[in-house]
Amino acid sequence: MKKYKSPVYNVIPVPVEKIDPNDYNPNSVAPPEMRLLYESIKLDGYTMPIVCYHDKEHDRYIIVDGFHRYRIMLDHRDIYDREGGMLPVSVIDKPLDKRMASTIRHNRARGSHDVDLMSNIVAELHELGRSDKWICRHLGMDKDELLRLKQITGLAALFKDVEFGKAWQPGEDEEDLKDL
């Protein structure tokens, strides 16, 4: 049996120009927290690597977690210069649906999400063939939260496997109504 080794033990320096944000991250950070993140990186350095998937075909690193740490380097020349334009990267090798789930787990462990973007991720995972049970388990949601996110998208396809009860028909419960 091969011994498991966490990706953090293989952190590598990657030029920031070879790193791309993903197009599904629902996390957002308010300006005061971004200023605090800048101060933290300025005073403490990068203490956590950016988590990326390496697209070997294009030799690009796609961010799974760490978008805001990446933005700090792009937005602050003093940090870029001090770090030599290199970001510490921990690489994970997972397909898109599992990378999306990783992003959500990382984010949810730290803070809040943009609800519309979360709804879009649920829709995309559904389109990738992931079941409600898989989505709930891998994104750390309960069924009610998943239902609310599905309702936001308004996509009927998200409800194709949902069994709904019969609607009330006029006249069905006339006997019950007499007692009121």
C-alpha positions as CSV (number, residue, x, y, z in Angstrom):
1,M,0.0,0.0,0.0
2,K,1.4,3.4,-1.0
3,K,1.7,5.8,1.9
4,Y,-0.4,8.9,1.5
5,K,1.5,12.3,1.4
6,S,-0.5,15.5,1.7
7,P,0.1,18.0,-1.1
8,V,1.4,20.7,1.3
9,Y,4.6,18.7,1.6
10,N,5.4,19.4,-2.0
11,V,4.9,23.2,-2.2
12,I,6.6,24.7,-5.3
13,P,7.3,28.2,-6.3
14,V,5.3,29.2,-9.4
15,P,5.5,32.4,-11.4
16,V,2.2,34.3,-10.8
17,E,1.9,34.8,-14.6
18,K,1.4,31.0,-15.0
19,I,-1.5,31.0,-12.5
20,D,-5.1,31.5,-13.5
21,P,-8.2,31.9,-11.3
22,N,-11.0,29.3,-11.7
23,D,-14.3,30.6,-13.1
24,Y,-16.5,29.1,-10.3
25,N,-15.3,30.4,-7.0
26,P,-18.3,31.9,-5.0
27,N,-16.1,33.3,-2.3
28,S,-15.8,37.1,-1.9
29,V,-13.8,39.2,0.5
30,A,-14.8,42.7,1.5
31,P,-12.3,45.6,1.1
32,P,-11.4,45.8,4.8
33,E,-10.5,42.1,4.9
34,M,-8.5,42.5,1.7
35,R,-6.5,45.3,3.3
36,L,-6.0,43.0,6.3
37,L,-4.8,40.2,4.0
38,Y,-2.4,42.6,2.4
39,E,-1.0,43.6,5.8
40,S,-0.7,40.0,6.8
41,I,1.2,39.1,3.7
42,K,3.3,42.2,4.0
43,L,4.2,41.6,7.6
44,D,4.2,37.8,7.8
45,G,4.9,36.7,4.2
46,Y,2.9,34.0,2.5
47,T,2.3,31.5,5.3
48,M,-0.2,29.4,3.3
49,P,0.3,28.1,-0.3
50,I,-2.1,28.7,-3.1
51,V,-3.8,25.4,-3.9
52,C,-3.9,24.7,-7.7
53,Y,-4.6,22.1,-10.3
54,H,-1.8,21.9,-12.9
55,D,-3.0,21.8,-16.5
56,K,0.0,20.1,-17.9
57,E,-1.2,20.5,-21.5
58,H,-1.1,24.3,-21.3
59,D,1.4,24.4,-18.4
60,R,-1.0,26.6,-16.4
61,Y,-1.9,26.4,-12.7
62,I,-5.7,26.8,-12.0
63,I,-6.5,28.1,-8.6
64,V,-8.6,25.8,-6.4
65,D,-8.0,27.8,-3.2
66,G,-6.1,31.0,-2.6
67,F,-7.6,33.4,-5.1
68,H,-7.3,36.4,-2.8
69,R,-3.7,35.7,-1.8
70,Y,-3.0,35.5,-5.6
71,R,-4.8,38.9,-6.1
72,I,-2.6,40.5,-3.4
73,M,0.5,39.7,-5.4
74,L,-1.1,41.0,-8.6
75,D,-2.4,44.2,-7.0
76,H,0.6,45.1,-4.8
77,R,3.9,45.7,-6.6
78,D,5.8,45.7,-3.3
79,I,4.7,42.1,-2.6
80,Y,5.3,41.0,-6.2
81,D,8.9,42.4,-6.1
82,R,9.7,41.0,-2.6
83,E,8.5,37.5,-3.7
84,G,10.2,37.7,-7.1
85,G,6.8,37.2,-8.7
86,M,6.6,33.7,-7.3
87,L,3.7,32.2,-5.4
88,P,3.9,29.1,-3.2
89,V,1.7,26.5,-4.8
90,S,0.4,23.2,-3.5
91,V,-0.8,21.1,-6.4
92,I,-3.8,18.7,-6.3
93,D,-4.7,16.4,-9.2
94,K,-8.4,16.1,-9.3
95,P,-11.1,16.3,-12.0
96,L,-13.2,19.5,-12.3
97,D,-16.1,18.4,-10.1
98,K,-13.8,17.3,-7.3
99,R,-11.8,20.6,-7.6
100,M,-15.1,22.5,-7.3
101,A,-16.0,20.6,-4.2
102,S,-12.5,21.3,-2.8
103,T,-12.9,25.0,-3.4
104,I,-16.2,25.0,-1.6
105,R,-14.9,23.0,1.4
106,H,-11.9,25.4,1.7
107,N,-14.2,28.4,1.5
108,R,-16.9,27.1,3.8
109,A,-14.3,26.3,6.5
110,R,-13.3,30.0,6.5
111,G,-16.2,32.2,5.8
112,S,-19.2,33.1,3.6
113,H,-20.2,32.7,0.0
114,D,-22.0,34.6,-2.7
115,V,-25.4,32.8,-2.9
116,D,-25.8,33.3,-6.7
117,L,-22.4,31.9,-7.4
118,M,-23.0,29.0,-5.1
119,S,-26.3,28.3,-7.0
120,N,-24.3,28.3,-10.3
121,I,-21.9,25.7,-8.9
122,V,-24.8,23.5,-7.8
123,A,-26.2,23.8,-11.3
124,E,-22.9,23.0,-12.9
125,L,-22.2,20.0,-10.7
126,H,-25.7,18.8,-11.5
127,E,-24.9,19.2,-15.2
128,L,-21.7,17.2,-14.7
129,G,-23.9,14.3,-13.4
130,R,-23.4,14.7,-9.7
131,S,-26.4,13.6,-7.5
132,D,-28.0,15.7,-4.8
133,K,-26.5,13.2,-2.2
134,W,-23.0,13.7,-3.7
135,I,-23.3,17.5,-3.8
136,C,-24.5,17.6,-0.1
137,R,-21.8,15.3,1.1
138,H,-18.9,16.9,-0.8
139,L,-20.0,20.6,-0.3
140,G,-21.0,20.2,3.3
141,M,-24.7,21.1,2.8
142,D,-27.9,19.7,4.0
143,K,-30.9,18.9,1.7
144,D,-32.7,22.2,2.6
145,E,-29.7,24.3,1.7
146,L,-29.3,22.5,-1.6
147,L,-33.0,22.9,-2.3
148,R,-32.8,26.7,-1.7
149,L,-29.8,27.0,-4.0
150,K,-31.6,25.0,-6.7
151,Q,-34.6,27.3,-6.4
152,I,-32.4,30.4,-6.9
153,T,-31.2,29.1,-10.3
154,G,-34.8,28.4,-11.4
155,L,-33.5,25.6,-13.6
156,A,-36.2,22.9,-14.1
157,A,-33.5,20.4,-14.9
158,L,-32.2,20.5,-11.3
159,F,-35.6,19.1,-10.2
160,K,-36.0,16.3,-12.8
161,D,-35.4,13.6,-10.3
162,V,-37.4,15.1,-7.5
163,E,-40.7,13.4,-6.6
164,F,-43.4,15.9,-5.7
165,G,-46.6,15.3,-3.9
166,K,-50.0,15.7,-5.4
167,A,-51.5,19.1,-5.3
168,W,-54.8,19.8,-3.5
169,Q,-57.8,19.6,-5.7
170,P,-60.9,21.8,-5.1
171,G,-63.6,19.8,-3.5
172,E,-61.3,17.1,-2.1
173,D,-61.5,18.2,1.5
174,E,-65.0,19.7,1.7
175,E,-65.9,17.5,4.7
176,D,-62.8,18.8,6.6
177,L,-63.6,22.4,5.7
178,K,-67.2,22.1,7.2
179,D,-65.7,21.7,10.6
180,L,-63.9,25.0,10.5
